[in-house]
Amino acid sequence: MSKLEDSVNEILGLDSKKIEPEKFEVPVPRDTGKSVTVEKYLDKDSDYSRENYYNLIEKGQEAIQGILDIAKEGQHPRAYEVVGQLIGQVGDTVDKLQDLQKKLKDLKDLPGRTSANIKNALFVGSTAELQKMLNKKRENETDKDEPNKKI
């Protein structure tokens, strides 16, 4: 420790030993003999998100009905404004639910979407093979140029 840290520790009455921070260990699923896949977690997370969206939509519909009743009784313009805002928020939540569905579909279709077809490939091979091919081409070009040289 530096002198400053020692002085501060002495003033505060702390032990000058270095305090090790607690280590945080990431919880690891127990080995059940089954392989844990990303798809399993994707399904679990999507189910959880979908369930939360459904709950939000249901609560929003209940709130809309309650505020609409209040607005009808009071005939106050602000109450109707709140109803309109709440309807918009519930509509946005429905859109988010649909977006979630689309994203999940895209994620699940992603591995099957990749194409193994190569079009317009100029060279297919390793870099070593490419270097050999270029060196041969250079040698051939220099051999063609040498007979035309005048000594």
C-alpha positions in Angstrom: 0.0 0.0 0.0 1.0 3.6 -0.5 1.8 6.0 2.2 -1.4 7.9 1.6 -3.5 4.7 2.0 -1.6 3.8 5.1 -2.2 7.3 6.6 -5.9 7.2 5.7 -6.2 3.7 7.2 -4.4 4.9 10.4 -6.7 8.0 10.7 -9.8 5.9 10.2 -8.6 3.2 12.5 -8.6 0.5 9.9 -6.4 -2.5 9.6 -3.7 -1.8 7.0 -4.0 -5.3 5.5 -5.3 -5.4 2.0 -8.9 -6.4 1.9 -9.8 -8.9 -0.8 -13.1 -8.2 -2.5 -15.7 -11.0 -2.3 -15.7 -13.1 -5.4 -18.9 -13.4 -7.3 -19.5 -16.7 -8.9 -21.9 -17.0 -11.8 -24.5 -19.6 -11.1 -24.0 -22.6 -13.3 -26.8 -25.0 -14.0 -26.4 -28.4 -12.5 -25.1 -31.1 -14.7 -28.1 -33.3 -15.3 -26.5 -35.3 -18.1 -28.4 -33.2 -20.7 -26.7 -30.7 -22.8 -27.8 -27.1 -22.1 -28.6 -25.3 -25.3 -29.1 -21.7 -26.1 -32.4 -22.6 -27.7 -33.6 -23.8 -24.3 -32.9 -20.5 -22.7 -34.3 -18.7 -25.7 -37.6 -20.5 -25.3 -37.6 -19.9 -21.5 -36.9 -16.2 -21.9 -39.5 -15.8 -24.7 -42.1 -17.5 -22.6 -41.3 -15.2 -19.7 -41.4 -12.1 -21.9 -44.7 -13.2 -23.6 -46.3 -13.9 -20.2 -45.3 -10.4 -18.9 -46.7 -8.8 -22.1 -50.0 -10.6 -21.7 -50.2 -9.5 -18.0 -49.4 -5.9 -19.0 -52.1 -5.9 -21.7 -54.7 -7.4 -19.3 -53.9 -4.9 -16.6 -54.0 -2.1 -19.1 -57.4 -3.2 -20.4 -58.7 -3.3 -16.8 -57.2 0.2 -16.2 -58.8 1.5 -19.4 -62.2 0.2 -18.3 -61.9 1.8 -14.8 -60.7 5.2 -16.1 -63.4 5.1 -18.8 -66.0 4.6 -16.2 -64.6 7.6 -14.2 -64.5 9.7 -17.3 -68.1 9.0 -18.1 -69.2 9.9 -14.6 -67.2 13.1 -14.3 -67.3 14.2 -17.9 -63.9 15.8 -17.5 -61.7 16.3 -20.6 -58.6 15.3 -18.7 -60.0 11.9 -17.8 -60.7 11.2 -21.5 -57.2 12.3 -22.3 -55.8 9.8 -19.8 -58.0 7.1 -21.3 -56.6 7.9 -24.8 -53.0 7.8 -23.5 -53.6 4.5 -21.8 -55.2 3.0 -24.9 -52.0 4.1 -26.8 -49.8 2.5 -24.3 -51.7 -0.8 -24.4 -51.5 -0.7 -28.2 -47.7 -0.2 -28.0 -47.5 -3.2 -25.7 -49.4 -5.3 -28.2 -47.0 -4.1 -30.9 -44.1 -5.1 -28.7 -45.6 -8.6 -28.3 -45.9 -9.0 -32.0 -42.3 -7.7 -32.4 -41.1 -10.3 -29.9 -42.9 -13.1 -31.9 -41.2 -11.9 -35.1 -37.7 -11.7 -33.5 -38.1 -15.2 -32.1 -39.1 -16.5 -35.5 -36.1 -14.8 -37.0 -33.7 -16.2 -34.4 -35.0 -19.7 -34.9 -34.9 -19.5 -38.7 -31.3 -18.0 -38.7 -29.4 -21.3 -38.8 -31.4 -22.6 -41.8 -31.1 -19.3 -43.6 -27.4 -19.4 -44.3 -26.4 -20.3 -47.8 -23.6 -22.7 -48.7 -23.6 -21.6 -52.3 -20.6 -19.5 -53.4 -21.2 -17.4 -56.5 -18.5 -15.6 -58.5 -15.6 -17.0 -56.5 -12.3 -15.8 -58.0 -10.2 -18.3 -56.0 -11.2 -21.0 -53.7 -8.3 -22.4 -51.6 -5.9 -21.6 -48.9 -3.6 -18.6 -48.8 -0.6 -20.8 -49.3 -2.1 -22.2 -52.5 -2.9 -18.6 -53.6 0.7 -17.6 -53.0 2.1 -20.5 -55.0 -0.3 -19.7 -57.9 0.8 -16.0 -57.9 4.5 -16.9 -57.8 4.1 -19.3 -60.7 2.3 -16.6 -62.7 5.1 -14.1 -61.9 7.8 -16.6 -63.0 5.9 -17.2 -66.3 5.6 -13.5 -66.9 9.3 -12.9 -66.3 10.2 -15.9 -68.6 8.2 -14.4 -71.4 9.8 -10.9 -71.0 13.4 -12.2 -71.0 13.6 -13.4 -74.7 12.6 -9.9 -75.9 15.4 -8.2 -73.9 18.3 -6.9 -75.9 21.7 -7.5 -74.5 
